Amino acid sequence: MTTVTSMKCACESCLCVVSISEAVEKSGKYYCGEACANGHESGQGCSHHGCNCG
């Protein structure tokens, strides 16, 4: 059996892969940061290099 340690950020427009141990968990989903977890309320992206979500 394989244990999952990383996965794509749950934000649909985000390209980031996040370590589950370092992710922001919200409602059972894992996000790369607060901006994605909060649905980009202020319009800002996740700020990770190469990702233009938001």
C-alpha positions in Angstrom: 0.0 0.0 0.0 1.3 3.5 -0.9 0.9 6.5 1.4 0.1 9.8 -0.3 2.4 12.6 0.9 1.7 15.3 -1.7 -1.1 16.3 -3.9 -2.3 19.1 -6.2 -3.7 22.1 -4.4 -7.5 21.9 -4.1 -7.8 25.3 -5.8 -9.0 24.6 -9.3 -6.9 27.3 -11.0 -3.8 26.6 -9.0 -0.9 24.5 -10.4 0.9 23.9 -7.1 1.6 20.5 -5.7 1.7 20.7 -1.9 3.0 18.4 0.8 0.1 17.2 2.9 2.1 17.8 6.1 2.7 21.5 5.2 -0.6 22.2 3.5 -3.4 24.5 4.8 -6.4 22.1 5.4 -9.9 23.5 5.1 -13.1 21.5 4.9 -11.1 18.3 4.3 -9.2 19.7 1.3 -5.5 20.7 1.1 -4.3 24.0 -0.2 -0.8 25.4 -0.9 -1.6 28.6 1.1 -4.2 30.8 2.8 -5.1 32.7 -0.4 -6.2 29.5 -2.1 -7.9 28.1 1.0 -9.9 31.3 1.3 -11.0 31.3 -2.3 -8.8 34.3 -3.3 -11.1 36.7 -1.4 -8.8 39.7 -2.0 -8.0 38.7 -5.5 -4.4 37.8 -4.8 -2.8 34.6 -6.1 -0.8 32.1 -4.2 2.5 33.9 -5.0 4.3 30.6 -5.9 6.7 30.9 -8.9 5.0 29.9 -12.2 1.5 29.9 -10.8 -1.1 32.5 -11.8 -4.1 31.4 -9.8 -6.4 33.9 -8.2 
